[in-house]
Amino acid sequence: MDRSIPQAKDKWWRKQPKLSDAQSLKLDLYFWLQALTISLISLILIFTLVGRIIRVDGVSMLPTLHHQDLLLIQGLGYEPQQGDIVVLTKAFRIFNSPIVKRVIAVGGQTVEIDYESHTVFVDGQPLDEPYINPEEVMTQPSYENLTSVTVPEGSIFVMGDNRNHSSDSRDVELGVVDNRYVLGKAVIILFPFEDFGMIEGH
């Protein structure tokens, strides 16, 4: 068998010039830039199709979230669940930008608020709320508020974790919120970096 062709190929590969350090560096940079571009495009698509970024405005979610925290929101295909922290787009009173609150009850559940015992009941059961400020007890707000309501299907009842400094579903101006006003669920604290991490529901 004639082996001249494979031998010729071997010689051809051996004759290929080695890349200089400068050329090798350029090639490495090219691949790194390509990978970075793909990653950025992927992140943009994820934020566009799946979620978005929202900044917390105010102190109504202390101690869970703080003023100016930057949050990643999951929006696509999300259905509100009790205990989730959600972002709402329903404007009321002086609030015209998205607001961040916790879901206390969903459609079909009954909420009762007892200010004497500082307790929230859902379907007759007191809520276990480790996320609220333990140094404060819930007092009755100055605005006209709901103390007992059965949440209609397709709606939610929301409250801030900082109960004494939160305008939420207790306020008749907001009341129960139609799910169509829910922008999404807050899933990650992006900034400040020392607080970076997943947001756990209760």
Protein Blocks (a to p, Z undefined) as FASTA:
>chain_A
ZZklmmmmmmmmmmpccddfklmmmmmmmmmmmmmmmmmmmmmmmmmmmmccdddedjkl
cckbcghiacdddfehpacdehiacddfbdehjbfbdcddddfbdehiacdddfklopac
eehiacddfkbcfkbccdddfbdcdfbdcddehiacdddfblmlcccfklmklmpadfkl
pnbdcfbdfbdfklgccdddZZ
